[in-house]
Amino acid sequence: MVAWVSLDSTTITSGGPIGLYKPAGDQFDSVVYAERQPFRRMAGSDHFQRTADFVPNVNDTNTGSMRQIAISYRDNGNGTQTISGCLNGVALGSYTTGKISFAQSETPVALFGPRHMAGGTDGAPVGSIKAHIDSTQLYSRAMSCSGVADGDFDNVLAESDNCPNHANPGQLDTDSDGLGDACDSTPNGDDDSDGVDNNADNCPNDSNPDQTNTDGDGQGDACDADDDNDGVPDTGDDCRAVAGQSNNGCPLPTKADQCKKGGWRSYGTTFKNQGDCVSFVATGGRNAPAGS
């Protein structure tokens, strides 16, 4: 049983945000607040048959803030079960008991607030809390505190959350890469692996993390056959960055910034790489370009 709940008061006790109640026999299991120990959570049960105090446990005294509380029941297969408690993914403690909870086939009903109903479902509610219950969930299996945790409070458990540290209740994953859009820097995919989302990449099939686009035509230099749009293909243009300039008529860089973010490529085959270009500028041209 898992619940996301914000306490309005710590003085209203002995109820819980979620519980399962079987009218026949007046049996129940519930996430109970402060019935046996002030400010502490426990696994409530009829006549405390399946209840023990969690150790070490912690006080839960904050009002007005959301927290996640979970009680897990693990059948050990030998006539015993282990009951564990978690608060915001942190273990409150666990214990083993020889008393087994009732089965799903016994059709229990869910209760929100009281821990059980005296005399059946039409009876008087027993126990209550004063709180805002955001969400509750029931699972057919026991889970660890790390698996049930919800650090971003989006009501999706850590074991299945594709963005465990970013709220994304819808779990949208546009590119189906297993990483939710809420925490994916390239939610629409990154086919060329350059860190730029496909929808924003001016060369989606050619790596160009700097997105340089000399002629401003919407097509990045990495995939543009004529970077300066002067009609001379880059393969034969000695000055790719200045329209109409070719055959060594391209002014060489005078500032290091002209070499960065792919700028060195604008000078045709003059420079071998960015470092070659920066070295040329830093030495005032004394270090000749290493390109062809």
MISE-218642 format. One record per residue (C-alpha): x, y, z. Coordinates in steps of 0.001 Angstrom, whole numbers, plus 500000, padded with zeros to 6 digits. Layout:
BEGIN
[[X Y Z]]
...
//
This chain:
BEGIN
[[500000 500000 500000]]
[[501373 503408 498989]]
[[499971 506856 499728]]
[[500979 510423 498993]]
[[499571 512568 501781]]
[[499998 515981 503393]]
[[499094 516193 507078]]
[[496982 519129 508174]]
[[497326 518187 511838]]
[[499445 515833 513934]]
[[496894 515717 516762]]
[[494264 513729 514843]]
[[495562 510163 514988]]
[[494776 506444 514695]]
[[493604 506606 511089]]
[[495410 506336 507786]]
[[495412 507574 504181]]
[[494826 504057 502858]]
[[493696 500756 504344]]
[[492093 497478 503326]]
[[489112 496268 505345]]
[[487290 492932 505270]]
[[483886 493287 506925]]
[[483600 489558 507621]]
[[485567 489146 510805]]
[[486240 492864 511091]]
[[489766 492429 509733]]
[[491945 495207 508352]]
[[495461 496238 507337]]
[[496088 499968 507254]]
[[498801 502627 506997]]
[[498082 504060 510444]]
[[499387 507320 511881]]
[[500418 507678 515552]]
[[498168 505095 517207]]
[[500831 503326 519296]]
[[503683 505845 519117]]
[[503218 509622 518775]]
[[504043 510998 515305]]
[[505068 507572 513980]]
[[503690 505355 511237]]
[[502733 501737 511739]]
[[501146 498808 509939]]
[[497768 498779 511631]]
[[495794 495547 511933]]
[[492820 494106 513771]]
[[493700 493730 517484]]
[[497350 494460 516523]]
[[497664 490835 515348]]
[[500051 491791 512546]]
[[501360 494989 514131]]
[[504718 495733 515739]]
[[506580 499010 516128]]
[[509018 499717 513327]]
[[512640 500107 514412]]
[[514311 502554 514141]]
[[511312 504434 512690]]
[[511248 508272 512588]]
[[508852 510961 513722]]
[[506594 512386 511020]]
[[505635 515846 512279]]
[[505690 518116 509229]]
[[502314 519550 508344]]
[[501469 521070 504989]]
[[504108 519154 503006]]
[[503645 516116 500802]]
[[505214 512843 501828]]
[[505027 509290 500530]]
[[504310 506488 502961]]
[[504375 502800 502015]]
[[503697 499561 503869]]
[[504814 496353 502186]]
[[503690 492801 503014]]
[[505996 490020 501773]]
[[504805 486402 502025]]
[[507817 484307 503027]]
[[506169 481070 501907]]
[[506530 479379 505273]]
[[503479 480658 507089]]
[[505089 483994 507940]]
[[505211 487409 506319]]
[[507630 490322 506578]]
[[506072 493745 506959]]
[[508166 496808 506063]]
[[507570 500538 506246]]
[[509018 503334 504117]]
[[508747 507113 504387]]
[[509859 509032 501284]]
[[511834 505990 500165]]
[[513671 505643 503503]]
[[513207 502470 505537]]
[[511332 502861 508813]]
[[512032 499265 509755]]
[[510606 495789 509242]]
[[509570 492733 511208]]
[[508336 489195 510606]]
[[505055 487891 511911]]
[[503346 484509 511850]]
[[499978 486113 511222]]
[[499068 486262 507541]]
[[496885 488987 506074]]
[[493620 488133 504372]]
[[493644 487250 500692]]
[[492566 489357 497736]]
[[489905 486741 497027]]
[[488229 487756 500290]]
[[487212 491014 498560]]
[[488362 493657 501046]]
[[487283 497257 500533]]
[[489528 500307 500545]]
[[489234 502907 503287]]
[[490606 506443 503222]]
[[490861 508075 506645]]
[[489504 505538 509145]]
[[491450 502344 509800]]
[[488335 500162 509879]]
[[484549 500264 510214]]
[[483083 498902 513449]]
[[480391 496340 512662]]
[[480992 496159 508930]]
[[481063 498587 506007]]
[[477914 500329 507248]]
[[479287 500654 510763]]
[[480906 503638 512431]]
[[484388 504624 511191]]
[[487194 503915 513660]]
[[490191 506249 513678]]
[[490811 509261 511494]]
[[493418 511696 510233]]
[[493211 515318 509193]]
[[495065 515469 505908]]
[[495003 515976 502159]]
[[495407 512661 500344]]
[[496926 513298 496929]]
[[497032 509718 495656]]
[[496993 506097 496812]]
[[498101 502937 495048]]
[[497792 499232 495795]]
[[500236 496653 494435]]
[[499958 492883 494273]]
[[503591 492385 495263]]
[[506010 493549 497903]]
[[508633 496146 496961]]
[[511770 497583 498517]]
[[511944 501151 499784]]
[[514290 502073 496932]]
[[511864 500606 494395]]
[[508811 502295 495863]]
[[510510 505690 496322]]
[[509192 508757 494492]]
[[511760 511506 494942]]
[[510098 513860 492441]]
[[506590 513281 493872]]
[[504935 512644 490514]]
[[503187 509479 491759]]
[[505415 507228 489637]]
[[507582 504788 491582]]
[[511350 504881 491116]]
[[511508 501343 489744]]
[[509502 502396 486685]]
[[510110 506180 486494]]
[[511951 507205 483311]]
[[512910 510494 484994]]
[[513212 509711 488721]]
[[514471 513198 489595]]
[[512129 515233 487390]]
[[508360 515227 487796]]
[[506807 513630 484715]]
[[503578 511877 485671]]
[[502733 511178 482022]]
[[506117 509447 481432]]
[[506318 510939 477917]]
[[509292 509568 475985]]
[[509027 510918 472433]]
[[512157 509264 471053]]
[[511587 505972 472944]]
[[515130 505920 474301]]
[[514057 505041 477842]]
[[514715 508571 479086]]
[[511615 510696 479636]]
[[511231 514037 477883]]
[[511313 515840 481240]]
[[514981 514952 481728]]
[[516116 514268 478150]]
[[518193 517062 476605]]
[[517237 515718 473170]]
[[513652 514484 473619]]
[[513041 514164 469862]]
[[516186 512144 469301]]
[[519746 512937 468235]]
[[520505 510898 465138]]
[[524004 512308 464634]]
[[524946 512163 468350]]
[[526105 515777 468503]]
[[524003 516763 471531]]
[[521503 518810 469492]]
[[517865 517713 469364]]
[[516729 516522 465920]]
[[513981 519142 465825]]
[[516500 521966 466318]]
[[519495 520515 464452]]
[[520335 522314 461194]]
[[522217 519183 460099]]
[[520374 516302 461784]]
[[522435 513642 460013]]
[[525859 515288 460295]]
[[527491 515995 463650]]
[[527737 519748 464172]]
[[527420 520636 467851]]
[[528273 524301 467138]]
[[525413 524610 464562]]
[[527492 526986 462414]]
[[525461 528329 459455]]
[[527558 530862 457575]]
[[525029 531933 454936]]
[[522011 531804 457247]]
[[520054 529565 454915]]
[[518880 527212 457665]]
[[521297 524485 456627]]
[[524399 524092 458779]]
[[527836 524276 457228]]
[[528447 520614 458102]]
[[525884 519525 455511]]
[[525763 522601 453223]]
[[527642 522085 449951]]
[[528067 525892 449532]]
[[528546 527520 452948]]
[[528617 531108 451685]]
[[525984 530557 448991]]
[[528121 532136 446255]]
[[527587 529364 443719]]
[[531071 527943 444213]]
[[530923 524494 445888]]
[[532890 524253 449113]]
[[535087 521556 447589]]
[[536584 524175 445278]]
[[536087 527341 447341]]
[[539178 528664 449123]]
[[536992 531134 451010]]
[[533882 529369 452181]]
[[532794 532168 454502]]
[[532811 535132 452105]]
[[530696 535074 448966]]
[[532586 535795 445747]]
[[536013 535237 447258]]
[[538097 532310 446075]]
[[541555 531365 444841]]
[[543335 532513 447992]]
[[541330 535731 448116]]
[[539906 534911 451545]]
[[540973 537215 454401]]
[[542562 535072 457106]]
[[541372 535318 460736]]
[[542763 537980 463055]]
[[540887 536937 466213]]
[[540751 533585 467970]]
[[536952 533776 468089]]
[[536949 533520 464291]]
[[538479 530057 464676]]
[[536070 528739 467311]]
[[532686 527039 466956]]
[[533695 525619 463602]]
[[534883 528956 462218]]
[[538223 527471 461156]]
[[536375 525452 458534]]
[[535299 528673 456814]]
[[538798 529131 455437]]
[[538608 526174 453110]]
[[541522 523806 453564]]
[[543800 526486 455022]]
[[543650 525139 458574]]
[[543827 521553 459753]]
[[541755 522118 462873]]
[[540708 524775 465390]]
[[544042 524621 467234]]
[[545912 525253 464016]]
[[543774 528324 463358]]
[[544120 529688 466912]]
[[547898 529194 466783]]
[[548047 531165 463540]]
[[546170 534090 465115]]
[[548104 533991 468414]]
[[551467 534215 466630]]
[[550381 536883 464192]]
[[550797 534471 461323]]
[[554280 533299 462242]]
[[552975 529769 462731]]
[[551916 528957 459217]]
[[548660 527028 458704]]
[[549132 523294 458628]]
[[546348 522709 456110]]
[[546907 522181 452451]]
//
